[in-house]
Amino acid sequence: MANRVVPALLLALLVIVHAQLWFGRGSVPNVSQMQQQLADQKEKNEQARQANERAEAEVRDLKEGLEMVEEKARAELGMVKPNEIFVQVAK
């Protein structure tokens, strides 16, 4: 009887460890899913970083010169200086 208890106990322990490997909290599929989420988040972070850099460049341009302010006013607000004629071309 004692000869069969130890192998059965080891086999049960092996089954438990193997089950944890495939179905537990740190399982292989779970880790794979988390790695995919991490890659997705890194991509989103990179896109946000690029957007931040564009915004910083725009703010820097607005602080440094009036040309950018005038360009934005013309494009977004339809600014026209005195003695200018506004022409809009429809495509």
Beta strands, then each sheet from edge to edge (+ up, - down):
end
